[in-house]
Amino acid sequence: MLKEQIIELLNTDLKDEHGAIIQYLAHAYAIGEGGLACEIEAIARDEMRHLDWLAETIVELGGRPSLERGTMNMTGKTVPDWMSNDAGLEHGAIEHYEEHIKLIEDPVIKRLLNRIMSDEKSHRDKFKNFVEKAAKEGLKDIRGPRQDATTDTLNWASGHEYTVILQYMFQSYMTGKVEVKKQLEDQAINSMQHLGWLAEETVSGGGSPKIEHTEVDLSTDTADMLKADVKIEQDVIGKYDRAAKQTKDTGLRDLLMRIRNNEQYHLDVFNDLLRKEEKQ
């Protein structure tokens, strides 16, 4: 099999991991804090590791990791329905990995896919158990219909954080600079925390989180990456400032200012890295 064909197969797997992450996080946020939500989020973190392994392998082969979302199933009216859908998503992933393992001859890549597939089988079994668990515990969708300036702000912020997670992770795969890669990964992880805080705040306030990204900068030159990151951080700091000043909710104001201060840290880190890059 040609290298380009292997990259295409791995990007298909990567897209599906991406879709699974968003589906599982959406379900976890929708049922609120508790044991089952934590278990679902843990599975989502496994999928994040899978995405990371696949992306690194794609880059090693000379390809570019896709940022598209693959298969998702957001249907279902009850939490047990969702858990059944999640189990079905895992079953489909297993079938894809089995097929790709047969097609790919490279023993290292086959070993990686087998490793990921073992996780997917465990996830499938867990979600099957979650169907009964969700029903037994009477778990419900606690999202509400609230749509106002507050939920607009929270969903805007969630969209920003999702966008920079993708942007910083993509850049971390594409840069050849060790220090830059590490910092991009660190800031992406911090942005993942922000996304969780914002989604939980949205649900607790009676709204429904929207996890949709905007345009992602796909620069592959390290200096260009950092310039794009500086710009997006400069812009968002001002937006978080204004949003915090406009709200009368002290808890929300504290959250927005906490994230705003984190964004300032990201900006300082990226500016330092950019200065170093421009001196070389």
ZALOMI-513543 format. One record per residue (C-alpha): residue number from 1; x, y, z. Coordinates in nm, 3 decimals. Example, Ala and Ser with C-alpha at 12.3 -4.5 7.8 and 13.67 -1.06 7.14 Angstrom:
<nodes>
NODE   sedo         x         y         z
NODE      1     1.230    -0.450     0.780
NODE      2     1.367    -0.106     0.714
</nodes>
This chain:
<nodes>
NODE   sedo         x         y         z
NODE      1     0.000     0.000     0.000
NODE      2     0.130     0.345    -0.092
NODE      3     0.218     0.590     0.183
NODE      4    -0.052     0.831     0.059
NODE      5    -0.313     0.556     0.095
NODE      6    -0.204     0.481     0.450
NODE      7    -0.229     0.851     0.536
NODE      8    -0.582     0.859     0.394
NODE      9    -0.687     0.560     0.606
NODE     10    -0.532     0.707     0.921
NODE     11    -0.701     1.040     0.859
NODE     12    -1.034     0.857     0.833
NODE     13    -0.964     0.704     1.174
NODE     14    -0.854     1.041     1.311
NODE     15    -1.177     1.209     1.193
NODE     16    -1.382     0.943     1.368
NODE     17    -1.184     0.988     1.690
NODE     18    -1.254     1.361     1.665
NODE     19    -1.625     1.300     1.616
NODE     20    -1.634     1.060     1.911
NODE     21    -1.466     1.316     2.139
NODE     22    -1.727     1.579     2.065
NODE     23    -2.019     1.335     2.090
NODE     24    -1.907     1.200     2.426
NODE     25    -1.828     1.542     2.573
NODE     26    -2.168     1.672     2.461
NODE     27    -2.336     1.379     2.637
NODE     28    -2.129     1.422     2.953
NODE     29    -2.205     1.795     2.974
NODE     30    -2.576     1.732     2.911
NODE     31    -2.620     1.504     3.213
NODE     32    -2.428     1.728     3.452
NODE     33    -2.181     1.643     3.724
NODE     34    -2.175     1.290     3.860
NODE     35    -2.017     0.951     3.828
NODE     36    -2.140     0.861     3.482
NODE     37    -2.041     1.200     3.335
NODE     38    -1.690     1.152     3.476
NODE     39    -1.668     0.805     3.322
NODE     40    -1.778     0.937     2.983
NODE     41    -1.524     1.220     3.002
NODE     42    -1.253     0.965     3.081
NODE     43    -1.344     0.778     2.762
NODE     44    -1.327     1.107     2.570
NODE     45    -0.975     1.157     2.705
NODE     46    -0.881     0.812     2.572
NODE     47    -1.008     0.922     2.231
NODE     48    -0.796     1.237     2.256
NODE     49    -0.489     1.020     2.306
NODE     50    -0.587     0.811     2.005
NODE     51    -0.625     1.126     1.795
NODE     52    -0.283     1.243     1.909
NODE     53    -0.115     0.911     1.822
NODE     54    -0.279     0.903     1.480
NODE     55    -0.188     1.263     1.402
NODE     56     0.176     1.209     1.498
NODE     57     0.189     0.899     1.276
NODE     58     0.036     1.087     0.983
NODE     59     0.298     1.361     1.015
NODE     60     0.578     1.103     1.036
NODE     61     0.452     0.965     0.704
NODE     62     0.467     1.312     0.550
NODE     63     0.096     1.391     0.570
NODE     64    -0.124     1.655     0.732
NODE     65    -0.372     1.560     1.005
NODE     66    -0.732     1.638     0.917
NODE     67    -0.933     1.868     1.144
NODE     68    -1.268     1.740     1.018
NODE     69    -1.512     1.556     1.241
NODE     70    -1.606     1.208     1.130
NODE     71    -1.901     0.988     1.216
NODE     72    -2.133     1.113     1.491
NODE     73    -2.478     1.008     1.611
NODE     74    -2.646     1.279     1.817
NODE     75    -2.996     1.133     1.793
NODE     76    -3.191     0.987     2.083
NODE     77    -3.432     1.141     2.334
NODE     78    -3.307     0.980     2.655
NODE     79    -2.971     0.926     2.823
NODE     80    -2.995     0.546     2.773
NODE     81    -3.054     0.618     2.402
NODE     82    -2.736     0.826     2.396
NODE     83    -2.535     0.553     2.565
NODE     84    -2.664     0.302     2.311
NODE     85    -2.559     0.540     2.031
NODE     86    -2.215     0.575     2.190
NODE     87    -2.178     0.197     2.203
NODE     88    -2.277     0.184     1.836
NODE     89    -2.018     0.448     1.750
NODE     90    -1.752     0.234     1.918
NODE     91    -1.869    -0.073     1.730
NODE     92    -1.831     0.111     1.401
NODE     93    -1.483     0.229     1.500
NODE     94    -1.379    -0.129     1.579
NODE     95    -1.495    -0.244     1.237
NODE     96    -1.293     0.034     1.070
NODE     97    -0.980    -0.048     1.267
NODE     98    -1.013    -0.418     1.187
NODE     99    -1.042    -0.334     0.818
NODE    100    -0.746    -0.095     0.823
NODE    101    -0.527    -0.339     1.013
NODE    102    -0.582    -0.592     0.733
NODE    103    -0.501    -0.337     0.462
NODE    104    -0.188    -0.181     0.615
NODE    105     0.132    -0.385     0.601
NODE    106     0.356    -0.166     0.821
NODE    107     0.398    -0.365     1.147
NODE    108     0.445    -0.053     1.363
NODE    109     0.123     0.106     1.238
NODE    110    -0.065    -0.225     1.268
NODE    111     0.052    -0.247     1.629
NODE    112    -0.071     0.107     1.698
NODE    113    -0.413     0.039     1.546
NODE    114    -0.445    -0.282     1.745
NODE    115    -0.359    -0.086     2.059
NODE    116    -0.630     0.170     1.985
NODE    117    -0.882    -0.100     1.894
NODE    118    -0.834    -0.267     2.233
NODE    119    -0.945     0.059     2.396
NODE    120    -1.243     0.086     2.164
NODE    121    -1.362    -0.263     2.262
NODE    122    -1.342    -0.164     2.628
NODE    123    -1.532     0.159     2.554
NODE    124    -1.804    -0.032     2.368
NODE    125    -1.857    -0.264     2.663
NODE    126    -1.866     0.028     2.906
NODE    127    -2.124     0.216     2.703
NODE    128    -2.339    -0.097     2.686
NODE    129    -2.328    -0.107     3.066
NODE    130    -2.401     0.266     3.081
NODE    131    -2.735     0.207     2.906
NODE    132    -2.864     0.016     3.210
NODE    133    -2.680     0.239     3.456
NODE    134    -2.833     0.557     3.314
NODE    135    -3.180     0.407     3.326
NODE    136    -3.134     0.276     3.681
NODE    137    -3.009     0.612     3.807
NODE    138    -3.283     0.799     3.625
NODE    139    -3.038     1.029     3.452
NODE    140    -3.191     1.297     3.234
NODE    141    -3.088     1.568     2.993
NODE    142    -3.048     1.871     3.220
NODE    143    -2.985     2.119     2.941
NODE    144    -3.238     2.398     2.919
NODE    145    -3.385     2.625     2.653
NODE    146    -3.228     2.947     2.782
NODE    147    -3.119     3.175     2.500
NODE    148    -3.006     3.522     2.596
NODE    149    -2.698     3.743     2.609
NODE    150    -2.538     3.519     2.872
NODE    151    -2.574     3.197     2.676
NODE    152    -2.464     3.380     2.360
NODE    153    -2.146     3.485     2.541
NODE    154    -2.081     3.137     2.675
NODE    155    -2.135     2.972     2.339
NODE    156    -1.915     3.229     2.165
NODE    157    -1.641     3.155     2.419
NODE    158    -1.686     2.779     2.378
NODE    159    -1.649     2.818     2.002
NODE    160    -1.330     3.017     2.048
NODE    161    -1.179     2.760     2.283
NODE    162    -1.267     2.472     2.051
NODE    163    -1.109     2.662     1.761
NODE    164    -0.779     2.724     1.938
NODE    165    -0.764     2.367     2.067
NODE    166    -0.767     2.249     1.706
NODE    167    -0.531     2.524     1.593
NODE    168    -0.270     2.470     1.862
NODE    169    -0.282     2.091     1.832
NODE    170    -0.247     2.105     1.453
NODE    171     0.047     2.341     1.488
NODE    172     0.207     2.120     1.752
NODE    173     0.204     1.833     1.502
NODE    174     0.343     2.041     1.216
NODE    175     0.621     2.241     1.385
NODE    176     0.965     2.090     1.406
NODE    177     1.062     2.298     1.710
NODE    178     1.059     2.102     2.035
NODE    179     0.996     2.398     2.267
NODE    180     0.723     2.539     2.045
NODE    181     0.556     2.197     2.023
NODE    182     0.549     2.158     2.400
NODE    183     0.407     2.504     2.460
NODE    184     0.140     2.459     2.194
NODE    185     0.034     2.132     2.356
NODE    186     0.023     2.296     2.700
NODE    187    -0.192     2.587     2.582
NODE    188    -0.424     2.348     2.396
NODE    189    -0.474     2.148     2.716
NODE    190    -0.552     2.469     2.907
NODE    191    -0.805     2.562     2.638
NODE    192    -0.967     2.219     2.680
NODE    193    -1.016     2.307     3.047
NODE    194    -1.176     2.636     2.943
NODE    195    -1.417     2.455     2.712
NODE    196    -1.527     2.228     2.995
NODE    197    -1.578     2.517     3.236
NODE    198    -1.782     2.713     2.981
NODE    199    -2.001     2.417     2.883
NODE    200    -2.073     2.334     3.246
NODE    201    -2.157     2.698     3.317
NODE    202    -2.394     2.701     3.021
NODE    203    -2.579     2.391     3.141
NODE    204    -2.597     2.504     3.504
NODE    205    -2.748     2.832     3.384
NODE    206    -3.025     2.659     3.192
NODE    207    -2.871     2.668     2.846
NODE    208    -2.742     2.418     2.593
NODE    209    -2.371     2.426     2.495
NODE    210    -2.277     2.459     2.130
NODE    211    -1.944     2.299     2.042
NODE    212    -1.866     2.436     1.697
NODE    213    -1.539     2.587     1.586
NODE    214    -1.471     2.880     1.358
NODE    215    -1.189     2.914     1.103
NODE    216    -0.863     2.747     1.206
NODE    217    -0.527     2.886     1.095
NODE    218    -0.338     2.610     0.913
NODE    219     0.003     2.772     0.884
NODE    220     0.291     2.526     0.875
NODE    221     0.581     2.771     0.908
NODE    222     0.656     2.810     1.280
NODE    223     0.686     3.190     1.273
NODE    224     0.359     3.219     1.082
NODE    225     0.191     2.987     1.332
NODE    226     0.300     3.198     1.624
NODE    227     0.195     3.522     1.455
NODE    228    -0.153     3.378     1.404
NODE    229    -0.163     3.263     1.767
NODE    230    -0.055     3.604     1.896
NODE    231    -0.328     3.769     1.692
NODE    232    -0.606     3.539     1.807
NODE    233    -0.501     3.575     2.171
NODE    234    -0.481     3.955     2.147
NODE    235    -0.832     3.964     2.002
NODE    236    -0.988     3.729     2.253
NODE    237    -0.840     3.899     2.560
NODE    238    -1.031     4.214     2.468
NODE    239    -1.350     4.017     2.406
NODE    240    -1.328     3.839     2.741
NODE    241    -1.265     4.175     2.910
NODE    242    -1.574     4.329     2.755
NODE    243    -1.790     4.024     2.825
NODE    244    -1.685     4.022     3.192
NODE    245    -1.768     4.391     3.232
NODE    246    -2.109     4.354     3.069
NODE    247    -2.241     4.071     3.287
NODE    248    -2.409     4.130     3.623
NODE    249    -2.353     3.767     3.727
NODE    250    -2.054     3.775     3.961
NODE    251    -1.984     3.403     3.921
NODE    252    -1.979     3.432     3.543
NODE    253    -1.765     3.746     3.565
NODE    254    -1.509     3.559     3.776
NODE    255    -1.504     3.271     3.527
NODE    256    -1.457     3.500     3.227
NODE    257    -1.178     3.691     3.402
NODE    258    -1.006     3.368     3.502
NODE    259    -1.006     3.254     3.140
NODE    260    -0.904     3.602     3.026
NODE    261    -0.599     3.588     3.254
NODE    262    -0.509     3.244     3.115
NODE    263    -0.532     3.392     2.765
NODE    264    -0.289     3.664     2.867
NODE    265    -0.047     3.392     2.973
NODE    266    -0.090     3.222     2.634
NODE    267    -0.018     3.555     2.462
NODE    268     0.299     3.612     2.663
NODE    269     0.422     3.260     2.588
NODE    270     0.356     3.295     2.215
NODE    271     0.522     3.638     2.201
NODE    272     0.834     3.500     2.371
NODE    273     0.847     3.207     2.129
NODE    274     0.796     3.437     1.831
NODE    275     1.079     3.666     1.937
NODE    276     1.311     3.365     1.967
NODE    277     1.199     3.235     1.628
NODE    278     1.257     3.569     1.456
NODE    279     1.611     3.593     1.595
NODE    280     1.712     3.265     1.430
</nodes>
